[in-house]
């Protein structure tokens, strides 16, 4: 690697100028992750004032000049979803009016993503609605991590970079050197995700749980497709909300002879009663990432949280340098 001391003066000055044009700002939903991302990029979070008026309205002010800068706003739209989404929109608008050269909304967790199509009459497609809001607020591009469905990328009329949390989860599991491992999709809709996960784990075998959903957050398992007897099963999903689906899947795997069961998910939504269900002894370990902050009262013995900050930081740097983001995930 060439040190900066050996680079031509013109190149060094160019890099300093490039870094000075990159600005990272954090919303209030996950400042710890934002600080990690900024640290990876060798910079600090930009100064910003956020407060509420007496009636609950949000106020945001950027406290440094960003004219002509490339601005990255890190804000997962997790609980409280409406407040965090509105804060992101106000941040985008503030940067737009401050003459930023390019505004990228960095959304590690994209809320309202589950309603990505109409499954019954008179429903809203909220994933598309949120895409419209972010675009109309003035964002020039979106950087998202593990969207609930890949089709959401097409809801944006601005460039959308989609990165994946699976390499972080796979690396952790690979280091455990688990024998007789089988990757399990908790429903038919997650088969593509589970298949890609299994491929990264040396083409591990794949099993599928066939599920019938009776209502929102209520799942009933019907069938297990594949063999798990005497094996270590790894249930893979994009998120864990109330944990009903993944815990019901774990019970079926245990009933069918699985020796141990691990749960892997990118987004730890953990709505009640998720913690009680996940800590009930069904799982050897529950492995998630830090896209969503987990309060101390929702930590439990089996929980392992991995950081995706370096991955997001690398993606931001590649966008800023106008180089390939997708090449990060080529084997």
C-alpha positions as CSV (number, residue, x, y, z in Angstrom):
1,X,0.0,0.0,0.0
2,X,1.3,3.5,-0.9
3,X,1.4,5.9,2.0
4,X,0.2,9.5,1.6
5,X,3.8,10.7,2.1
6,X,4.9,9.1,-1.2
7,X,1.9,10.4,-3.2
8,X,2.3,13.5,-5.4
9,X,1.3,16.7,-3.7
10,X,-1.5,17.2,-6.2
11,X,-3.0,13.8,-5.4
12,X,-2.8,14.4,-1.6
13,X,-4.5,17.8,-2.0
14,X,-7.2,16.2,-4.2
15,X,-7.9,13.6,-1.5
16,X,-8.1,16.2,1.2
17,X,-10.6,18.1,-0.9
18,X,-12.6,15.0,-1.6
19,X,-12.8,14.2,2.1
20,X,-13.9,17.7,2.9
21,X,-16.8,17.4,0.5
22,X,-18.1,14.2,2.3
23,X,-20.4,15.0,5.1
24,X,-22.1,12.5,7.4
25,X,-25.1,13.5,9.5
26,X,-27.1,11.3,11.9
27,X,-30.7,11.3,12.8
28,X,-31.7,10.4,16.3
29,X,-32.8,6.7,15.7
30,X,-29.3,5.1,15.8
31,X,-26.5,7.5,16.6
32,X,-24.2,4.7,17.8
33,X,-24.2,3.1,14.3
34,X,-23.8,6.5,12.7
35,X,-20.7,7.2,14.8
36,X,-19.2,3.8,13.8
37,X,-19.8,4.6,10.1
38,X,-18.2,8.0,10.5
39,X,-15.2,6.4,12.3
40,X,-14.7,4.0,9.4
41,X,-14.6,6.9,7.0
42,X,-12.1,8.8,9.2
43,X,-14.5,11.7,9.9
44,X,-16.9,13.0,12.5
45,X,-20.6,13.3,12.4
46,X,-21.7,16.8,11.2
47,X,-23.3,19.1,13.8
48,X,-27.0,19.3,13.8
49,X,-29.8,20.6,16.1
50,X,-32.9,18.5,16.5
51,X,-35.7,19.5,18.9
52,X,-39.4,19.4,19.3
53,X,-42.0,22.1,19.6
54,X,-44.6,21.9,22.4
55,X,-47.1,20.3,20.1
56,X,-44.7,17.5,19.0
57,X,-43.5,19.0,15.7
58,X,-39.8,18.2,14.8
59,X,-37.3,20.9,14.1
60,X,-33.9,20.2,12.4
61,X,-31.1,22.6,11.6
62,X,-27.7,21.8,10.0
63,X,-25.1,23.7,11.8
64,X,-22.3,23.9,9.2
65,X,-22.1,24.9,5.6
66,X,-22.8,22.0,3.2
67,X,-22.9,24.0,0.0
68,X,-21.5,21.9,-2.8
69,X,-21.0,18.9,-0.5
70,X,-22.0,15.2,-0.8
71,X,-24.2,14.6,2.2
72,X,-25.1,11.2,3.7
73,X,-27.9,11.1,6.2
74,X,-27.9,8.0,8.3
75,X,-31.4,7.2,9.7
76,X,-33.0,3.8,10.1
77,X,-36.8,4.2,10.2
78,X,-37.3,1.9,13.1
79,X,-39.5,2.5,16.2
80,X,-41.0,5.1,16.6
81,X,-41.3,4.7,12.9
82,X,-43.4,7.7,12.1
83,X,-41.2,10.1,14.1
84,X,-38.0,8.7,12.6
85,X,-39.3,8.8,9.0
86,X,-40.5,12.4,9.4
87,X,-37.1,13.3,10.9
88,X,-35.4,11.8,7.8
89,X,-37.6,13.8,5.5
90,X,-37.0,17.1,7.3
91,X,-33.2,16.4,7.3
92,X,-33.3,15.8,3.5
93,X,-35.3,19.0,3.0
94,X,-32.9,21.0,5.2
95,X,-29.9,19.7,3.2
96,X,-31.7,20.4,-0.1
97,X,-32.3,24.0,0.9
98,X,-28.7,24.4,2.1
99,X,-27.5,23.7,-1.5
100,X,-25.9,20.3,-0.9
101,X,-24.5,18.9,-4.2
102,X,-25.9,15.4,-3.6
103,X,-28.0,14.0,-0.8
104,X,-28.0,10.3,0.0
105,X,-30.5,8.9,2.4
106,X,-28.7,6.0,4.2
107,X,-31.5,3.8,5.6
108,X,-30.1,0.7,7.3
109,X,-33.7,-0.4,8.1
110,X,-36.5,0.6,5.7
111,X,-39.8,0.9,7.6
112,X,-43.2,0.2,6.0
113,X,-41.5,-2.3,3.7
114,X,-43.8,-5.2,4.4
115,X,-46.7,-3.7,2.5
116,X,-44.8,-4.0,-0.8
117,X,-47.8,-5.1,-3.0
118,X,-51.6,-5.4,-2.7
119,X,-52.7,-8.8,-1.2
120,X,-56.3,-7.7,-0.7
121,X,-58.6,-5.0,-1.9
122,X,-58.4,-1.4,-0.7
123,X,-54.8,-1.7,0.7
124,X,-52.0,0.8,0.6
125,X,-48.6,-0.1,-0.8
126,X,-46.7,1.8,1.9
127,X,-43.2,0.7,0.6
128,X,-43.9,2.7,-2.5
129,X,-45.5,5.6,-0.6
130,X,-42.3,6.0,1.6
131,X,-40.2,5.8,-1.6
132,X,-42.2,8.7,-3.0
133,X,-41.8,10.7,0.2
134,X,-38.1,10.3,0.3
135,X,-37.7,11.3,-3.4
136,X,-40.0,14.3,-3.2
137,X,-38.3,15.5,0.0
138,X,-35.2,16.0,-2.2
139,X,-33.0,12.9,-1.8
140,X,-30.8,12.2,-4.9
141,X,-30.1,8.5,-4.0
142,X,-30.9,5.9,-1.5
143,X,-28.5,3.4,0.3
144,X,-30.5,0.6,2.0
145,X,-29.5,-2.6,3.8
146,X,-31.5,-5.8,3.3
147,X,-34.8,-4.5,2.0
148,X,-37.8,-6.7,2.9
149,X,-38.1,-7.5,-0.8
150,X,-35.8,-6.7,-3.7
151,X,-38.6,-5.2,-5.8
152,X,-38.7,-2.1,-3.5
153,X,-35.6,-0.8,-5.3
154,X,-37.8,-0.3,-8.4
155,X,-40.2,1.9,-6.4
156,X,-37.5,4.7,-6.5
157,X,-37.1,7.1,-9.4
158,X,-33.6,7.9,-8.0
159,X,-30.6,5.6,-7.9
160,X,-30.9,2.9,-5.2
161,X,-27.9,1.0,-3.8
162,X,-28.9,-2.1,-2.0
163,X,-26.3,-3.8,0.3
164,X,-26.6,-7.0,2.3
165,X,-26.0,-7.9,5.9
166,X,-25.5,-11.6,5.1
167,X,-21.7,-11.5,4.7
168,X,-21.4,-10.3,8.3
169,X,-23.7,-13.1,9.6
170,X,-22.0,-15.7,7.4
171,X,-18.5,-14.7,8.5
172,X,-19.6,-15.1,12.1
173,X,-21.1,-18.5,11.5
174,X,-18.2,-19.7,9.4
175,X,-15.8,-18.9,12.3
176,X,-17.9,-21.2,14.6
177,X,-17.1,-24.1,12.3
178,X,-20.5,-25.8,12.8
179,X,-20.7,-29.3,11.5
180,X,-23.8,-30.8,9.8
181,X,-25.3,-27.4,9.2
182,X,-28.5,-26.9,7.2
183,X,-29.9,-23.4,6.3
184,X,-33.6,-23.1,6.7
185,X,-36.0,-20.5,5.2
186,X,-38.9,-19.8,7.6
187,X,-41.3,-19.3,4.7
188,X,-41.5,-19.8,1.0
189,X,-41.0,-16.1,0.4
190,X,-37.5,-16.2,1.9
191,X,-36.2,-19.1,-0.1
192,X,-34.0,-16.9,-2.4
193,X,-32.4,-15.3,0.7
194,X,-31.8,-18.6,2.4
195,X,-30.4,-20.2,-0.8
196,X,-27.9,-17.4,-1.2
197,X,-27.0,-17.7,2.5
198,X,-26.4,-21.5,2.1
199,X,-24.2,-20.9,-1.0
200,X,-21.9,-18.6,1.1
201,X,-21.7,-21.4,3.7
202,X,-19.9,-23.8,1.3
203,X,-23.2,-24.8,-0.4
204,X,-24.8,-26.0,2.8
205,X,-28.1,-28.0,2.3
206,X,-31.4,-26.1,2.3
207,X,-34.7,-26.7,4.0
208,X,-38.0,-24.8,3.7
209,X,-40.8,-24.3,6.2
210,X,-44.2,-24.0,4.4
211,X,-46.3,-21.5,6.4
212,X,-49.8,-20.2,6.3
213,X,-50.4,-16.8,7.7
214,X,-53.9,-16.3,9.3
215,X,-53.4,-12.6,10.2
216,X,-50.7,-10.0,10.6
217,X,-48.0,-11.2,13.1
218,X,-49.8,-14.6,13.4
219,X,-48.3,-17.6,11.6
220,X,-49.2,-21.2,11.4
221,X,-46.6,-23.8,10.2
222,X,-47.9,-26.5,7.9
223,X,-44.9,-28.4,6.5
224,X,-41.2,-28.9,6.6
225,X,-39.5,-29.5,3.2
226,X,-36.1,-31.0,3.6
227,X,-34.2,-33.1,6.1
228,X,-32.9,-31.6,9.4
229,X,-32.7,-34.7,11.6
230,X,-29.5,-34.7,13.7
231,X,-28.3,-31.5,12.1
232,X,-27.7,-27.9,13.2
233,X,-30.4,-25.7,11.7
234,X,-29.8,-22.0,10.9
235,X,-33.1,-20.1,10.4
236,X,-32.5,-17.1,8.2
237,X,-34.8,-14.1,7.8
238,X,-34.5,-10.4,7.0
239,X,-36.1,-9.3,10.3
240,X,-37.5,-10.5,13.6
241,X,-40.5,-8.6,14.7
242,X,-42.7,-10.4,17.3
243,X,-40.7,-13.6,16.6
244,X,-43.8,-15.6,16.1
245,X,-42.7,-16.9,12.7
246,X,-39.1,-17.8,13.6
247,X,-40.1,-19.4,16.9
248,X,-42.8,-21.5,15.4
249,X,-40.3,-22.6,12.8
250,X,-37.8,-23.5,15.5
251,X,-40.4,-25.7,17.2
252,X,-41.0,-27.6,14.0
253,X,-37.3,-28.1,13.4
254,X,-36.9,-29.5,17.0
255,X,-39.9,-31.8,16.4
256,X,-38.2,-33.0,13.2
257,X,-35.0,-33.9,15.0
258,X,-32.8,-30.8,14.6
259,X,-30.0,-31.1,17.1
260,X,-29.5,-27.3,17.6
261,X,-31.3,-24.3,16.1
262,X,-29.7,-20.9,15.4
263,X,-31.7,-17.8,14.3
264,X,-30.1,-15.2,12.0
265,X,-31.7,-11.9,10.9
266,X,-30.4,-8.5,9.8
267,X,-33.0,-6.4,11.5
268,X,-33.9,-6.9,15.2
269,X,-37.3,-5.1,15.4
270,X,-38.1,-7.1,18.6
271,X,-41.7,-5.9,19.2
272,X,-43.3,-7.5,22.3
273,X,-43.3,-10.4,23.1
274,X,-40.3,-11.1,20.9
275,X,-37.7,-11.2,23.7
276,X,-39.8,-13.7,25.8
277,X,-40.2,-16.0,22.8
278,X,-36.5,-15.8,21.7
279,X,-35.2,-16.4,25.2
280,X,-37.4,-19.4,25.9
281,X,-34.8,-22.0,25.1
282,X,-35.7,-22.8,21.5
283,X,-32.5,-21.3,20.2
284,X,-28.8,-22.0,20.8
285,X,-28.1,-18.4,19.7
286,X,-30.0,-15.5,18.1
287,X,-27.7,-13.5,15.8
288,X,-28.7,-10.1,14.5
289,X,-27.0,-6.9,13.3
290,X,-27.1,-3.3,14.7
291,X,-29.2,-1.7,12.0
292,X,-31.7,-1.1,14.8
293,X,-30.6,-0.2,18.3
294,X,-31.6,-2.7,21.0
295,X,-32.4,-1.2,24.4
296,X,-30.7,-2.9,27.4
297,X,-34.0,-4.3,28.7
298,X,-34.3,-6.3,25.4
299,X,-31.0,-8.0,25.7
300,X,-31.0,-11.7,26.6
301,X,-28.5,-14.5,27.1
302,X,-28.7,-16.0,23.6
303,X,-28.5,-12.6,21.8
304,X,-25.4,-11.8,19.7
305,X,-25.3,-8.4,17.8
306,X,-22.9,-7.8,15.0
307,X,-22.0,-4.5,13.4
308,X,-22.7,-3.5,9.8
309,X,-21.0,-0.1,10.2
310,X,-17.9,-1.0,8.1
311,X,-20.1,-2.4,5.3
312,X,-22.2,0.8,5.2
313,X,-19.0,2.9,5.5
314,X,-17.4,1.1,2.6
315,X,-20.6,1.5,0.5
316,X,-20.7,5.2,1.2
317,X,-17.1,5.7,0.3
318,X,-17.6,3.8,-3.0
319,X,-20.6,6.0,-3.8
320,X,-18.7,9.1,-3.0
321,X,-15.7,7.9,-5.2
322,X,-18.1,6.8,-8.0
323,X,-16.9,3.2,-7.9
324,X,-18.8,-0.1,-7.9
325,X,-20.9,-1.0,-4.8
326,X,-22.0,-4.4,-6.1
327,X,-18.4,-5.6,-6.4
328,X,-18.4,-5.7,-2.6
329,X,-20.5,-8.8,-2.7
330,X,-18.9,-10.8,-5.6
331,X,-17.3,-14.0,-4.4
